[in-house]
């Protein structure tokens, strides 16, 4: 899969990956997992959020 990132986002993810001793792919997976958990939690705590 090809993923196109803005250069500034690429650099931040690259830095996070290095700090966490992960590959870029592993870091992107972790960031996406955190974001989806956060979004799911936000939707559960506010059931009307999906209607907006």
Residue, then its C-alpha position, 0 to 999 in steps of 0.5 A: x500500500x502506498x501512503x502519501x503524507x505531507x512532508x511535515x507529518x512525515x517528519x513528525x511520524x519519523x521522529x516519533x518512530x525513532x523515539x519509540x524504537x519502531x518502524x514508520x509502519x509500526x508507528x503509524x499503526x499505533x497512532x491510528x489505533x490510538x486515534x480510533x480508540x479515542x474516536x470510539x470512546x468519544x462516540x460512546x460517551x456522546x451518542x448524539x455526536x454521530x448525528x452532527 
